[in-house]
Every structure is written in structure tokens, then in C-alpha cells.
Amino acid sequence: MSDKTWKAAERKVARDFGCERNPLSGGNSKVTRSDSRHKKLFIETKYRKNGHTAVTLYDSEKPKAKKEDKTLVIALVNGNRHGYWILIRPEDLPVVAEEYRKAKRPKLRMGKRSEQ
């Protein structure tokens, strides 16, 4: 019996985060409703054969980012919700995380020295 494609997708995502796929995710598992058994992350994997709308947007913007030699980040904002969501490729996570961290780091005050 062949593995269902969506189960294989859940398994790959779980492996990428260092854990295992959670069989019976949803409401039937006694452990978690997440698709994985990660200790800190609730991972929900959605497989679609014909793609997600946000991924279609990503695909259309990728050539523009590549032309400028930049890492593409899609920010998804709902007008009636606080904050935003980001869509990136897993291999871009280190670059995006570093840039986000640098932007959030408290700025050093110029011209003032701390007394020692």
C-alpha cells in the first residue's frame, strides 16, 4: 500500500524540524492536535496539489527579488487582525531571522559613552 502524498508531506516537514509526524492528528490523537510531535512547535501542514494562493504570489514575485539579488519575504496582512504573517522558503530562514533580529535590536545611542 503506497503512502498518501499528504502523509509524506507531513513526514518531511516534521523531519525538517527534528521530530516525527503525528499519526491521528486532528481530534483523534491523545498527544497533540498538531501534525507533528515537536516539543515546542505546533506544526500544521497543508498539502495542495495545485498550490496555495500565497505560494502563487511568491512565485510571481520571486523573479523580481532574484533580479535585485534579494531574499523574498511575502508579508500577509489582514486588515481586521493585528500583526502579519510571513511566507519564506525554509532555506531563507537564517537570512530572514538575522535581518529581523538586527532590526529589532535596540539601537546604540550615538555620542554618549557609558561611565566606567
C-alpha positions in Angstrom: 0.0 0.0 0.0 1.5 3.3 -1.1 2.0 6.2 1.3 -0.5 9.1 0.8 1.2 12.2 -0.6 -0.2 14.4 2.2 1.2 12.0 4.8 4.6 12.1 3.1 4.5 15.9 3.1 3.7 15.9 6.9 6.5 13.4 7.5 9.1 15.6 5.6 8.1 18.8 7.4 8.3 17.1 10.7 11.7 15.7 9.9 12.9 19.2 8.9 12.1 20.4 12.4 13.7 17.4 14.1 10.6 15.5 15.1 8.1 12.9 13.8 4.8 13.1 12.1 1.9 12.7 14.5 -0.5 10.0 13.2 -4.1 10.7 14.1 -3.6 14.4 14.3 -6.7 16.5 14.4 -9.0 15.3 17.1 -8.1 11.6 17.5 -4.6 11.9 19.0 -4.1 11.7 22.7 -0.8 13.6 22.4 -1.5 16.7 20.4 -3.7 18.0 17.6 -0.6 19.2 15.7 0.6 17.3 12.6 4.0 16.8 14.4 5.2 15.7 17.8 7.5 18.6 18.3 8.0 19.7 21.9 7.7 23.5 21.2 6.2 24.0 17.8 2.6 23.3 16.7 3.1 22.4 13.0 0.2 22.3 10.7 1.0 21.0 7.2 -1.4 21.7 4.4 -0.8 19.8 1.1 -2.5 21.1 -2.1 -1.9 19.5 -5.4 -2.5 22.8 -7.4 -0.8 25.2 -5.0 -1.9 27.8 -2.4 -2.8 31.4 -3.3 0.1 32.7 -1.2 2.6 30.4 -3.0 1.3 31.6 -6.4 2.1 35.2 -5.2 5.5 34.0 -4.0 6.2 32.5 -7.5 5.2 35.7 -9.3 7.4 37.9 -7.1 10.5 35.6 -6.9 12.0 36.7 -10.3 11.8 40.4 -9.2 13.7 39.6 -5.9 16.2 37.5 -7.8 16.9 40.3 -10.3 17.8 42.5 -7.3 19.8 39.7 -5.6 17.5 39.8 -2.5 15.7 37.2 -0.4 12.0 37.3 -1.0 9.7 37.7 2.0 5.9 37.8 1.5 4.1 39.6 4.3 0.5 38.7 4.6 -1.6 41.3 6.4 -5.3 41.0 7.3 -7.0 44.4 7.8 -9.0 43.2 10.8 -6.2 41.4 12.5 -3.2 42.6 14.5 0.3 41.9 13.0 1.2 39.9 10.0 2.4 36.5 8.8 5.5 35.9 6.7 6.0 33.4 3.9 9.5 32.4 3.1 11.4 29.3 1.9 13.0 27.2 4.7 16.4 27.7 3.3 15.9 31.5 3.6 15.0 31.3 7.3 18.6 32.1 8.6 18.9 35.2 6.5 15.4 36.5 7.3 15.8 35.7 11.0 19.1 37.6 11.2 17.7 40.7 9.4 14.6 40.7 11.7 16.8 40.3 14.7 19.1 43.2 13.6 16.0 45.4 13.0 14.6 44.7 16.5 17.9 45.1 18.4 18.0 48.2 20.5 19.9 51.0 18.7 23.0 52.2 20.4 22.9 55.9 21.3 25.4 57.8 19.3 27.6 60.4 21.1 27.1 59.1 24.6 29.6 56.9 26.4 28.8 54.9 29.4 30.8 55.7 32.5 33.0 53.0 33.9 
